[in-house]
Amino acid sequence: MSEELEVELFEEEGVGTPSEIAARLRELASMIEAGSFTLGDQDVTLPATLAYELEFERSQEDGELEFELEFELRWRTELDGDDDDDDEADDDDDEDMDDDDEADTAS
């Protein structure tokens, strides 16, 4: 059984006009299409196939509606020194990830 360890490697938040944010998203789309890029001090190389989620949410608090649109990419890579038992578990996790994508088809 393996433990999940999550470390935030990069985060970007800001405020801008729809046009400014769209320009940033186009920059990110170009980086994704290229397959390798740098975010902060992290070099990123993408595999040939990625899972994605597109999610649109609405919440209400104190008489106000808040909307949130999130885009997420997911992929897995092998850790050096993995044994065969872990590979089987990873294969099962990949199938679960694919099933989630088919059910969601966006987020």
C-alpha positions in Angstrom: 0.0 0.0 0.0 1.5 3.4 -0.9 0.9 6.8 0.6 -0.1 9.8 -1.4 2.1 12.8 -1.0 1.0 16.1 -2.6 3.4 19.0 -2.9 2.3 22.3 -4.5 5.0 23.1 -7.0 3.5 26.3 -8.5 0.5 28.5 -8.1 -0.6 31.6 -10.0 -3.5 33.8 -9.0 -4.4 37.2 -10.4 -7.1 39.6 -11.4 -7.6 40.8 -15.0 -10.1 41.6 -17.7 -11.5 38.7 -19.7 -9.2 39.7 -22.6 -6.1 39.6 -20.3 -7.0 36.2 -18.8 -7.8 34.8 -22.3 -4.3 35.9 -23.4 -2.7 34.1 -20.4 -4.8 31.0 -21.2 -3.5 31.1 -24.8 0.0 31.2 -23.5 -0.6 28.2 -21.4 -2.3 26.4 -24.3 0.8 27.0 -26.4 3.0 25.6 -23.6 0.8 22.5 -23.3 0.9 22.0 -27.1 4.7 22.3 -27.1 4.8 19.5 -24.6 7.5 21.0 -22.3 7.8 24.3 -20.5 8.8 25.9 -17.2 6.4 27.1 -14.5 8.2 29.1 -11.9 11.4 27.1 -11.3 9.8 23.8 -12.4 10.6 22.2 -15.7 7.6 20.3 -17.0 7.6 17.6 -19.7 4.2 16.2 -20.7 3.4 12.7 -21.9 1.7 12.0 -25.2 -1.7 11.6 -23.5 -3.2 13.6 -20.6 -6.4 13.5 -18.7 -8.3 16.8 -18.1 -11.2 18.1 -16.1 -13.2 21.3 -16.8 -15.5 22.3 -13.9 -17.9 25.2 -13.6 -19.4 25.8 -10.1 -21.8 28.2 -8.5 -22.0 28.9 -4.7 -24.0 31.3 -2.7 -22.9 33.0 0.5 -24.1 36.1 2.3 -26.6 37.0 -0.4 -24.0 36.8 -3.2 -23.4 34.3 -6.0 -19.9 33.2 -6.7 -18.9 31.4 -9.9 -15.7 29.4 -10.4 -14.3 27.9 -13.6 -11.4 25.4 -13.1 -9.3 23.6 -15.7 -7.1 20.8 -14.6 -4.6 18.5 -16.4 -3.5 15.2 -14.9 -0.8 12.6 -15.8 1.4 10.1 -14.1 5.0 9.3 -14.4 7.0 6.4 -13.0 9.2 6.9 -10.0 12.7 5.5 -10.1 13.0 2.2 -8.2 9.3 1.2 -8.4 8.8 -2.5 -8.1 6.3 -4.5 -10.2 3.6 -4.6 -7.5 3.4 -0.8 -7.6 3.1 -0.9 -11.4 0.0 -3.0 -11.2 -1.6 -0.6 -8.7 -0.7 2.3 -11.0 -2.4 0.6 -13.9 -5.6 0.2 -11.9 -5.4 3.9 -10.9 -5.0 4.9 -14.5 -8.1 2.9 -15.4 -10.0 4.7 -12.6 -8.7 8.1 -13.9 -10.0 7.2 -17.4 -13.4 6.2 -16.0 -13.7 9.5 -14.2 -12.9 11.4 -17.4 -15.5 9.6 -19.4 -18.1 10.3 -16.7 -17.2 13.9 -16.3 -16.2 14.8 -19.8 -15.2 18.2 -18.4 -14.3 20.1 -15.2 
